[in-house]
Amino acid sequence: MSCLQLAMVLKEESIKRSGHPGGYREWLVKAADQGHLKAAQELVLHPHNRQRLVYVNRALEIEREKVRRYESASPLERQIIEIEERYRLQYQDAVN
């Protein structure tokens, strides 16, 4: 997935969370009709969003690796992975 595609996916998710009734495509068409397409493009491709894409890509890679590791693990290894995950979540809650 290219950075632009990922940016569009992130923007679409953001619009869904905001409750826009038509979704991303209708939002984009509406922005173009109102002459705000340039602003819409800048919003999607803003440098902050580009950096966020790097982090999101890395998080997706890590999540996929976790799933792959869990699926290929033996039952004992799965128990260890589950304990590690519980510990990680407890640590994360304590730090935050």
C-alpha positions as CSV (number, residue, x, y, z in Angstrom):
1,M,0.0,0.0,0.0
2,S,1.4,3.4,-1.0
3,C,1.7,6.3,1.4
4,L,-1.1,8.1,-0.6
5,Q,-3.4,5.1,-0.3
6,L,-2.7,4.8,3.4
7,A,-3.3,8.5,3.8
8,M,-6.7,8.2,2.1
9,V,-7.6,5.2,4.3
10,L,-6.6,7.2,7.5
11,K,-8.7,10.2,6.3
12,E,-11.6,7.9,5.5
13,E,-11.4,6.4,9.0
14,S,-11.2,9.9,10.5
15,I,-14.3,11.0,8.6
16,K,-16.2,7.9,9.6
17,R,-15.4,8.5,13.2
18,S,-16.6,12.1,12.9
19,G,-20.0,10.9,11.7
20,H,-20.0,12.4,8.2
21,P,-23.0,10.7,6.6
22,G,-21.5,10.0,3.1
23,G,-18.1,8.8,3.9
24,Y,-14.8,9.8,2.4
25,R,-15.7,9.8,-1.3
26,E,-18.7,12.1,-0.8
27,W,-16.7,14.3,1.5
28,L,-14.1,14.6,-1.2
29,V,-16.7,15.4,-4.0
30,K,-18.3,17.9,-1.7
31,A,-15.0,19.6,-1.0
32,A,-14.2,19.7,-4.8
33,D,-17.7,21.2,-5.5
34,Q,-17.2,23.9,-2.9
35,G,-13.7,24.7,-4.3
36,H,-11.9,23.3,-1.2
37,L,-10.2,20.4,-3.0
38,K,-6.8,21.9,-2.5
39,A,-7.4,22.2,1.2
40,A,-8.7,18.6,1.2
41,Q,-5.6,17.4,-0.5
42,E,-3.4,19.4,1.9
43,L,-5.3,17.9,4.8
44,V,-4.7,14.4,3.6
45,L,-1.0,14.9,2.7
46,H,0.0,17.3,5.5
47,P,3.5,16.5,6.8
48,H,2.2,15.6,10.2
49,N,-0.1,13.0,8.5
50,R,2.9,11.7,6.4
51,Q,4.8,11.1,9.6
52,R,1.8,9.5,11.2
53,L,1.7,7.2,8.1
54,V,5.2,6.0,8.9
55,Y,4.2,5.2,12.5
56,V,1.0,3.5,11.3
57,N,2.9,1.4,8.8
58,R,5.3,0.3,11.4
59,A,2.5,-0.5,13.9
60,L,0.8,-2.6,11.2
61,E,4.0,-4.5,10.5
62,I,4.4,-5.2,14.2
63,E,0.8,-6.4,14.6
64,R,1.1,-8.7,11.5
65,E,4.3,-10.2,13.0
66,K,2.6,-10.8,16.3
67,V,-0.3,-12.6,14.6
68,R,2.1,-14.6,12.5
69,R,4.2,-15.5,15.5
70,Y,1.1,-16.5,17.5
71,E,-0.4,-18.7,14.7
72,S,2.9,-20.6,14.2
73,A,3.5,-21.1,17.9
74,S,3.0,-24.3,19.9
75,P,0.4,-24.3,22.7
76,L,3.1,-23.6,25.3
77,E,4.5,-20.8,23.3
78,R,1.0,-19.4,22.9
79,Q,0.6,-19.3,26.7
80,I,3.9,-17.4,26.9
81,I,2.8,-15.0,24.3
82,E,-0.5,-14.4,26.1
83,I,1.4,-13.7,29.4
84,E,3.8,-11.3,27.6
85,E,0.9,-9.5,26.1
86,R,-0.9,-9.2,29.5
87,Y,2.3,-7.9,31.0
88,R,2.8,-5.4,28.2
89,L,-0.8,-4.1,28.6
90,Q,-0.3,-3.8,32.4
91,Y,2.9,-1.9,31.9
92,Q,1.3,0.4,29.3
93,D,-1.6,1.1,31.6
94,A,0.8,1.9,34.5
95,V,2.9,4.2,32.4
96,N,0.0,6.1,30.9
